[in-house]
Amino acid sequence: MQSPLSNLQSPIKLMIVAGEASGDKHAAHLVAALKSLRPAAQFEFFGSGGDDMRAAGVNTLVDVRELAIMGALEVAGALPKFLRVFRQLREAAQAQKPDAVILVDWPEFNLRLAKKLKRDGHRVFYYISPQVWAWRSYRVRQIKRDVERMLVILPFEKAFYEQHGVQVDYVGHPLLDSVRVTKSRVEFCQQYGLDAARPIVALLPGSRRKEVTYILPPMIEATKELNQSHPELQLVIALAPTIPREQAQAIIGSLPSLTLVENDTYNAVAAADLAVVASGTATLETAIIGTPLIVCYRASELNWKLFTPFIKVPFVGMPNLIAGREIAPELLQDQLTGANLAQHVLEFVNDPARLAQAQENLAEVKEKLGEAKASLRAAEVILASLS
């Protein structure tokens, strides 16, 4: 069988499937890396993604904003939409016959898609591993069956997959390439009317709409309490691009002391003395920037009861998992109340020694992530496999 790379006149067709804001970003960087490694080649990219992937040249048949859903009940309610998207992507793969399919994170959907695409005869690569080492570890058997090669981003993941007989490459963490701070604290404060001499607390309520409905309200309650007891604190909400401003504004209501920031999360976190971050990719982005953080999470009671029995690790925050100890407090479910969050914020911002220690701990986490250029190394593995 002729390699797709052996004839530069024939396009290299790659299907890329991402389903969340972070996956869209990582997939876009991967596309750019593939192009940079084969500048003379013709690429055709199609699949599921968002603004970043479209800007990189991917024909997105499905927009990630349709799919930013969490929780068993919410997913069940959106099942017709997911089935439609599933069929659409499978039919697109059958019609366009890509040289490879690259699945990016988003395990609840992508592992099911991998099973079908593998049966249809497609080559399946998986970039950014599901956290099977943390919960539902039985899924590694499915990965071994349906995925040709795993491209993992955490150092300990390589040994885990090797133990289970999965072809795996550790490529480094893509956030080391994508997290970029472009403004100083003074510049950020000037842009948003803040006082650089006063403490700043950044609030990151998540990238999924349902997350925000559960996590933002206790953040707002904490803000109201802090406004009354410590008016010198400046509270900033950094919205993910997948969250409509109208949704956040409906929860926030009338709080003139609160600054709402869109499409400027990295600068907001870098300018802050402390960040309160919904569990997920943003906790690691915050760690890379080096801002001390509190990890928080809240879901519906049913979802919490359904999923917590499957969790096999002592922490949910990625910085804590990588450090092997709690370096960022975690306020989960019933612990995430306005009063409790306000107390934890004050304990941090009133203790310069604790803030300094947290910054040292986060520097260790960043070092453990390894080298940058993960997207480039992932692209090298994929192209070598297609040769």
N, C-alpha and C positions, 0 to 999 in steps of 0.2 A: 504493500500500500504506500503510495507516494505521500511524503510529508507535506503538509500545507505550507511549510516554510521553504520548500525546495524550489518553488516557482513564484517569483516575486510578482508575476503578472496576475496570479490568482489571489483574490482577497482571503485573508485569514478571518474566518467568522468565529466570533466568540459571543456566547450568551452569558450575561452577567446578571445575577439576581440579588438585589438588596431590598430590604423592606423597612428600614428605619433610617433616621437622619444620620446616625453615625456610620452605618453601612454604606449609605450613599456617598459620604465623604471618602471613606476608605476605598471604595470601588473606583471612584473618580481618580484617585491618586494611582491606583493600580493601572488603569487605562493609560494615564499619562506615562507611566513607567514602561509599559509595553511598547508604546509608540516611540519612546526615546531609545529603546534597545534595538528596534528595527525601523529606523527612519525611512528606509527605502520600501518597506512593505506596505501593502494595502490592507487596512483592517476594516472589518465591519462589526460593530458592537451593537447588540440589542438586548433587551431584557426588562428588568424592573429597577426603577431608581427615582431620583429626584433632580433638583436643579443642578447639583454639582456634577452628576453623571451626564446630564444633557449638555452642560457646558463643556464637558470633556469629549463629547462626540458620540454619546450612546443614544440609540433610538429607544427611548423608554416607552414600552408598550403599556406599562403600569406605573402609576405615580405613587411614591411611598406615602404621600400624605393620606391616601385612601386607606392605608394599612396600619397606621400607628395606633394599634389597639392592644390592650393588655387584659389579662384576667380571663378565667374560664367562662364566666357568664357573658362578658363582652364579646369574646371570640365566638361563643355559641350564637349570640345574636347576630353577628356579622358573618355567619357561616356561608350563606348564599354568595356574599361578595367574595370570600376567600375561595370558594369552589369555582366561581367564575374566573377569578384571576389564575387559579391553578390550571384550569383547562386552557385558558388563553396562552399561558406560558408553555404548557406542554405541546399544544398545537403549533405554536410558533417554532419550537425546537424541531418538531417533526417536519414542518414545511421548509425551514431554512437550513436545516442540517448543519449546525455549527461544528467546528473542529473540536471544540471543547465547551463545556458549561462550567462557569465559575460561580459557585454559591458563596455569598458573603454574609457570615453571621446569621441572624434571624432563624434560629434552629427549628422552632415549632413548625414553620412553613417549609424551610429549605430541606430538612431531613426527609420530609414526606415527598417533596419534589425530587430529591436525589433518588429515592427508591423507584419512582416511575421512570425517570429519565435513564437510569441505569438499565432498567428492563427494556427500554426502547432502543438501547444500544449506544447511548451517548457516553462520552468520556466526562467524568464528573470530578472537578477539583473543588476543594472547600477551603476558603480563606477566612481566617478568624474562627477558631474552634468554638462549638457549643461547650458550655462548662460542664461537660459530663463527669469531670473529676470532682465536681462539687455536689451534683445531685443528678439522679436518674442515670447512674453510671452504666446501666444495662444497654443504653443506646450506643455504646462503643461497638457492640456486635453489629448493629445496623450500619454504622459508619464503615467498618471493615468490609462489609458486603457491598455497599453502594458507592463508596467514594474511592476513587483511584489514588488520590494523594491529599493529605491534610497539610495545610500551610499554617502553622501555629505561631502565636505572637507572645506567649509567655514561656520562660525557660523550662519550667517543670512539666509543661504539656508534652514536650518531645519524649521524655522518658515514659510518661503515662501511655502514650499511644504505642511506643515501641514494645512495651510490655504486653500489649494486646495484639501485636502483629499487624499494626496499621502502618502503611507507608507514610512517612511524616518528615517535614522539614521545619525547623525553627528559623523564622526569618527576622525576628526582632519585632518591636512594637510600632505600628504605624503612627500612633499618636506622637511619638518622638519627632516625626516629620511634620505632622499637621498642626500641632499646637504652636501657635505663633502669637506673641504679644507685640502689638504695633504702636502702643501709646504708653507714655509714662503716666504715673499716677496723677501728676499735675495736669497733663494734657487731657486725661480722661475726665477729671473733675471740672476742668474748664468747659469741656463740651457739654456736660450734663448738669452744670450749675451746682456742683458740690464743693465742699471746703476740704482741700487736701490736708489741712491741719487737724481735722476731726476724724475719728475712727469710722471706717466703712465696713458694713457687713453685706456680703452678696448672698442672695437667695436664688437657688436654682431648683425649681419645682419639678423638673423632668421634661422629657421630650414626647411623651404620649399624652393624649388628651385626657384619658381616664386617670392617669397618674396625677395630673394637675388637679383634677377635681377632688382627690383625696389628700394630696400633700400641700397644696397651696393654702387651703383654709387655716390649718394650724400655724403656718408661716405668717399669715396675716394677723392671727390672734397674738402671736409673739411680737409682731411689729407694733401692734397697738399698745401692748404692755410695756415694751421698751420705749416707745415714744413718751409715755407718761413718766416712767421712772428714770430714764436716762436719755433726755432729749438731745444730748450731744452726739448720740449714735446716728449714723446715716445709713438707711436701709435701701438696697438696690435689688430689684428683681431682674434677673437676666433670663429672657424668654428664649427657648429653643425655636428654630425656624419652623418647626412642625406645629407650633402652638399659635392659634390665632390670637391676636391682641384682644379681640372682643371677648374671648373666653376668659382670659386672665382678668380683664377689666371688670367683668361681671362679678368675679369673686372678690376682687380688691375693693370695689366700691369707691367711696370717696376718702382717700387717704393722701392728702397733699404732701405729707412728709415722705412718701414712698416714691422712689424714682424707678421708672420702668424702662428697661433697655432691651432693644431688639437687635439681633445680628451683630452683637459686640460682646459676646460672653467672655471670651478669653481676656479681653482688656478689663472687663468688669471684675473678673476674678483676680487678675494681677493687681488691680488697684485696691482690692479689699484687704483688710487686716484679717478677716475671717470669712469663710464661705460655709453656707448651709446647703448641702447638695443631696439631691435625690439619688439613691443608689443606682449605679449604672456607669456607663462610660464616663460621664462627667466627673465622677469621683477621681478617676485616674487622670483625666485632663487637669483637674485642680492640683493633684499631687505633682504632676510634671511642672506646672507653673510654680509650685512651691508655697501656695497659700494654705495655711492651717484650715482644717475643715471639720465639720460635723456631718456625718452621714445620716440620712433620714429615709424612711420609707413607710408608706401606709397604703393598704389596699382594702377592698371590701372584706368584711369578716369571712365570707364564704371562701373567697380566693385565698385569703391568708391561711385558713384551716386546711384547704385542699393542698396547698403547695408546701407548707412548712415541714410536713413529715418527710418530704423527699430531700431536704437540704442536709448534706452530710459534712458541712464545714462549719467552723465556729464563728465565722463572720460573714456578713454580706458585702461589706465595702471592699472593693478591690485593693485599695492601699493596705488595708489590714491583712488581707489574704496574702499579698506579696511579702509584706513585712513579717508575717508569721506571728503577729501580736497586734493588740489594739493600739494603734497610734492616732486614730480618729474616733471619737465617741460615736456610737450608733444608737439612734433613737428609732425604734421600729414599732409599727402598729400602735398599740395602746400607749406606748411611751412617748409617741409623737403628739404631744399636746402643746398648746400655745404657752402655757405656764412653764412646762418642763423645758421647752426649747429656749424660751427667754432666759431661764436660769443657766442653762449650759452656755449660751452666748456670753452672758455676763462673766461667768467663771473663766472663760477664755480671754475676752478682751481686757479684763481687769488684771490679768496675770502675764506680764511681758515675758517672764521666764518660761512659762508654759508655751506661749506662742513661739518663742525661739527654739525650744526643744522640738516642737511639732515641725518646724521648718527643717531642722536637722534630720528628723525621721523621714520626712518626705524626700529629702535629697538622697537618702539611702534607697528608698523605693525606686526612684528614677534611675539610679545606678544599676539596680537589679534588672531593670527592663532591657539592658543590653544596648546594642548599637542602633543608630538610626538607619534610615534607608530600607525599611521593611518592605515597602511597596516595590522597590527595585529588585530586592532579592526574591520576592514572591514572583515577580514577572520573569526573572531569570529561570526559576524552576519550571514555570509553565511553558515558556518557550523551549527550554531544553527537552521537556517531555513531548513537545509537538514535533521536534526535529526528527 
